[in-house]
Every structure is written in C-alpha cells, then in structure tokens.
Amino acid sequence: MTLFLAEDAVILGIEDEKYWPLMPPLPSYGYGREHPGPRYGSLIHGQNLKDVVITGHNGTINGQGQTWWKKYRQKLLNHTRGPLVQIMWSTDIHISNITLRDSPFWTLHPYDCKNVNIRHVTILAPIFEAPNTDGIDPDSCEDMVIEDCYISVGDDGIAIKSGWDQYGIAYGQPSTNILIRNLVVRSMVSAGVSIGSEMSGGISNVTVENLLVWSSRRGVRIKTAPGRGGYVQDIAYRNLTFDNVRVGIVIKTDYNEHPDEGYDPRALPTLKGFSFTGVHGQGVRVPVRIHGSEEIPVKNVTFRDMSVGLTYKKKHIFQCAYVEGRVIGTIFPAPCENLDRYNEQERLVKRSASQNLTEIDYDF
C-alpha cells in the first residue's frame, strides 16, 4: 500500500471537529490523554497493515491545526485531539520525502508497530502556542530507524513512549531497538529528543547520534514519575550538539501527570544504563540536570568527551541528585560530585563523595 504525494501536492485536514470520527482511547493509555472516553481520529490513519509506504516528492500533509489549538486553549473540545498521521499494529512501515505540518496534536504516531523507517521528513508547527505538536512519537514500537529529518514544532521533536501508568503496565508492550540519527531539531517549549513520560511498558536499546538541537528549551530529556512502573535502560547518546539551549541533558523523575486515580504510586520505574559521548555546543545555560530521587535513583550514567560553552559563569556545574555513574577523561564544565572520575585509560582517579548529593536549581 503506497500513498505518494507529488511535488506541491497538499492534503488538508478539515478544521471543524464535528466532521472527524471518534476512536477508542489507546489501550495502553486507558484515557483519551486530554479527556476520558474516545478521541478524535487522524487525518491519515491505518491499522493492522503490512508493507505501508508514505512518500513523494516532498508533498505536504497539513492538519490546519490552528483552529484545534485555539479550541483546546479555550476548553471547547469534548475529546482528545488526534495525531496528524497514525499507524497502529502494523509492520514494515516506510515514510520518506514528505512534509508534515500543523498537526492538531502529535504529528506522526506509530503505535505498537514493528520495522518502521522514517527518513527525509520535514515536520513543522509554530514553536509557540501549538500545544502538544510533538514531531514523531514512537509508541510501543520495535525495530525503528528515524534519520535525516528536520523538525521544528511546539513540543518535543521526538518523544519515545510505551503507555501510561496502570494501563501501560497492563498492556506491557515496550519500545525497543530504536535508532535516531542525523536530525536537526528545534523545540522552544520542550526538548529535541525525549523519552517518556509515558513509558510504563518499558523503553530500552535506544541510540541517538549526530543530533543538532538549536534555539530550544532542552536538548535531550528523560521524564518519568512514581506510578509509571516500567523501565528506561540502555540508552546511548553520541555526537550531540546544542546551540542556544537552556538545559542540555535532563533526567527528571517527578513528572506527575496521571490518567486517573487508579494508578499505583508504588509502581516505581527503574532508570539505568545511560551513556553520553561527544556532547558539544555553545550558549547553554545548564549543561546537565539529573534529578533522581530516593525512590527513583538514576544508575550507571557515563559521560565522555564533553565540552559545552555556557551563557553564564556562575552555578553552572552539573546539577545532580541521587545519581550513580562515572566521568571518563576531562570534560567541561566540571561534573557533579555524585560521579566517579576515571582517566582516559578508564582507571579510577576519584571515587564519588556520595551518590545522594543534591544540587538542583530550577532558577537556572
């Protein structure tokens, strides 16, 4: 099955929500994300498919999201907004050489899919006042490559997900084996590449390499909270460049949004196995903020080959709390005392004073 968009071709979404079909909530969310009950459908939707191709000569799929964003802010919508393009329970998906713009909600949402390839895709939305217009949201997906894309949107450029709290735990389908490379991303509201916060089915074996994030609030971020359960583990970042980014690297464990009161606050996620190699940039306010907690410590973090130019000279060492890991070689700025220091030959130089030291300052 192939959808081909010729040069200058445009598919437009209808702006009046009453013409849009309603769909059940995602089973791993149990809730329409913004409202209980059903959610609006997508402009391009497919499910239970094999060998799907969406490509062209850079034609455009335009969701005309301005009306949706305005009604969302005014609380005039009765259901959760739908993604622009959504493919569910499908295999062998190939999306390339198109432009996606002005989605009502998340832009490109592969859900519980296997073998997904996305390349040479441009994704656009206003950088402000376009709520939840994530670029690409792999959700409970396996064996996926995202490469050579340009993304400038009103939320996360990419957000890897796997279900929300008790519903995601019950659904039990992780996102795993995902490669993200050669991207340019702008996100003034959120982050270039995020993991979570909906990660209750687990997320593992993710590689992000050759990523440029510019004029953005955050570079890369991992977000979770008590009640999520699940895990985020074995995540590798290589060759990251931050240009005019407020916070470069973020791991946050108190992102407390829940579908309903049925979540279990004792369902604690585990976070372990993060490597950051080749991190460079300029105009960064806070290079690293790893905010673990006594309940949810962050374990086995490694930094190597890092040099980030700062916008301010005070209080801009790493910000850390409840984190265990190591620094290999010399990096700038100076790492937090929570981390062990190793030389370039990976011999221990200095053991951390305490992994539970806390130095988090959200004023910066």
N, C-alpha and C positions, 0 to 999 in steps of 0.2 A: 504494500500500500504506500503510495507516494503522494505527498502534497508539494507541488512545485510552484514557487512564486517568481514570476518573471520580473525582469528589471522594471522598476516603477509600479509594479502591481501592489495594491494595498487592500487588505481585508480589514474592514472596520467593524467594531463592536457596537451594538445598539446601546444607546445611553439610558434608555428607560428600563428600569429593572423589572417592571411588570411583564416584560416580554421574555424574561430569562427563566428557564426551567429551574426547578429546585432539585437538589440531590441530597441523599442522606449524609450525615456527618461522617468523616473518615473514621473507620472502626478503631484506629489506634489513637484517636482523639476523643471520641465519645461525645463530642460537643462541636458546635459549628465555629469554634475559635473566638468568635465575637458575640454570638448569641446561641442559646440552646436550640436544638432542633435542626432542621435542614439548612443547607447553604445554597447560594446561587451557583449555577453551573458555569462552565468555562466557555470562552469563545471557540477554542479548539480543544476538543475532548475525545479521548479514546480509552478503551479498557479491554483487557483480555485479548490483546493483539500480539502478533509476531511479525517481525520484519516491517517496521514502520520507518518511513523516510519523510522528513520535512526539510526541504531545501529550496534552492532557487538561485537567481542572480541578484541577490540582496533585495528582494521584495520585502514588504513590511506587513506585519500583523499589528494593528493598532487597536488597543482596547478602549480608547477615548475615556480614560479614567477620571477626567476632571469632575464630571457630574457625580461619580461614585465617591470620590474623596470628599467632595463638599457635603453630600448627604450623610456620609459616615461621621464627619465632624459635627454635623447638626443633629445627629442621632435620629435620622429619618429612615434608616434601613431596618427592616424587620428580620433580616437574615445575614449571615456572614457573606461577605463579598467572595467571589470566585476567582481563581487564577486565570491568567490570560490563556495559557496553554497547559493542559493537564493530561498526562498519560498514566494510566493505572494498571497494575497487574499484567504487565506486558514485558516482552523480551525482544532484544535486538532492535534498539531504537537509535536512529541516526538523525541528528538535527544539525544543519550547517548552512552557512551562507545566506542568512536571513537577518532582518532587524525586527526586534520586538519592542514595542513602546507603549507607555501609558497604560499599564495594566491596572484594573480596578484593585487588585490585591497582589499576591505573589505572582511573579511573571511566568516562570517556567517551572512546573512542579511535576517531576517524575515520582510516582508513588508506588512503592513495592514493585520495582522493575529490575530486570537483570540485563546486563550487557547494553549499557547506554553510552553513546558517544555524542558529545556536543562540541562543535568546533566552528570557528569563524562566525560567531554570532555576536551581534551588537544589541545591547539591551539598554533602553533609555527610559527615564522618567525624571520629572523635576526633582532636584536634590532637596527641596523643602516642600512641605505641605502636600506630599504624595504618600500618605501613610501606608506602611506595610508592603511597599512595592519592591520586595526582595527581587534580585535578579534571577538566580537559579537556586531552587530548594530541593536537593536530592533527599528523599524521604523514605527510609527503609529500603534503600536501593543497594544493589550488589554489582560489583564489576562495572565501574563507571569511569569515563575519562571526560574531563572538561578542559579544553585547551584553545589558545589563540582567540580569546574573546575580549571585547571591550564592554564594560558595564559601568553605567553611571545612573544611580537610582536613589529613591527616597528612603531606603532602608538597607539591610545587608546586601552586599553584592552577591555573595553566596552564603547560604545557611543550610548546613547539613543537619537533618533531623531524623528521628525514628520513633515518634509517638510521644504522647503527653500523659505523664503520671500513671495512674492505675490502668488506664486504657492502653497506653503504650506497653506497659509491663505485661498485660494480658495478651496483647497481640503478638508481642515477642519477636518482631522482625527487625534485625539490626540494619544499619547502614555500614557497609564494609567494602574494602578494596576499591577505594576511590582515589583517582589521580587528578590533581588540579595543577595546570602549568601554563605559563606564558600568558598571563592575564594582566590587563590594566583595569583598575577598579577605582571608582570614586564613590564615597558614602559619607556625606556630611552629617547624617543622623545616627548611623550605627557603625558597621565595620566592613572592611573589604571582604574578608572571609570569616564566617562564624561557624561554630559547631554548637548546636543547641539553640534555644534552651530545651526544646522538646527532644529529648534523647533517651527516653525511657526504655526503648528496645535495644539500646547499646549502639555505640559508634566505634569502629576500630579500623586500623590499617588504612589511614588516610595520609597521602603525601601532597603537600602544597609546595610548588617550586617555581622559581622565576616569576614572582608576583610583584607588581608595582602598584602601590596604593598611594594616591595623591589627594591632597586637599580634603582630608577625611577626618572624622571624629576618632576612629580607631583603625589600626591596621588589621590585626587578626585577633579573634576573640573566641574563647570557650566559655559557655554560660550554662549553669545548672543550679539546682537548689534541692534542699530536703523535700522528699515527696516524689522526686523523679525516679529514683531507683536507677537501674541500668548502669552503664559504664561508658567512659571515654578513655581509650587507651591506644597506644602505638600510633602516635600522630607525629609525622616528621615534616618540619618546615625547612626549606633550603632556598637560599638566594632570594631573600625578601628585601625590597627597597621601599622605604617610607619617605615621602616628600610632603612636608607640611601636614603632619598627622598629630593630633592631640595626644593620643596614647598609642604606642606601637603594638605591644603584646599584652593581652588581657586574659586572665583566667578568673572567673567570678563564680562563687558558689552560693549566692543568695539571691538568685533571680526568681523571685517568688510570685509567679503567675500560675494559677491552678484552674483546671476546668470546672471544678465544683468542690463541695465539702467532703466528697468521698475519698479524696486522696489520703495516703498514709504518710504522715510526716516522718515516720521511722524508716521509710524506704529511702535509703541514702545512696546516692551514686558513688562510684569509685572512679578516681581520676589518676591515671598513671601512664608513664612512658611517653614523654614529650621531648622532642629534640628540635633545637633552633640553631641552624648552621648557616653562616653567611647572611647576617642581618645588618643592613646599612641604610643610611638615609640622612636627611637634614630637616631642620625645622620641626623637631619632635619635642613635645612638652614633657611627657613622661615616657621613657623607653619601655619599661616593663612594670606591670601591676598584676601580681599573682596573689589573689585574695582567697586562700584556703581558709578552712575553719577547723576547730577541734573535731567537729562531726565529719567534715569532708576535707581531709588533708589532700594536698597535691603532691604526688610522689614521682620520683625518678624523672626529674627535669634536667636537661642538659643544654648548656649554651656554649657555642664555639664560634669564633670568628665574627665578632660583633663590634661595630663602630657606628654610633648614631650621633649626629650633630644635634645639639639641644637649643631650644629657643630661650631658655632661662638657665641661669648658672647656679641657682640655689635649690636644694632639696630635690634634686633630680637623679639621685641614685635609684636603683631598683626599689620598687615598693613590694614588700613580701609579707605574707602571714601564713603560717602552717604549710610550709613547702619544703620538700626534701629533694636534693639533687646536686648537681655539680657544674662548675665552670671549667672549661679546658682552655688553657692559654690565657693571654691577655685580652680583655675586652674593655670597651668603653661605652657608657660610663661604668663606674665601679659596681659590681654586683652586691646584692644584699648578703648579710652575714649568715643567712639561713643555708647558704650553698657551700659545699666543699669546693676547695680550689685545687686544680691539677695543672701541671705544666703541659707544654705541647707534647711531651712524650707520654702523657697520661699517667704521670707519677704524682701521688698525693703530696701537696705542698702545705695545705692548711685544712684542718677539719672544721666544720661549721660550729659556731658557738652554740646555736640552738635552732632547730628547725621550726620552733614555735614562736620565734621572734615576730613581732607585729609592727610594721611601719607602713601604714596605708593612709594616704592623704588625698581625699577626693576633691580638695580645693584646687588641686593641680591637674 
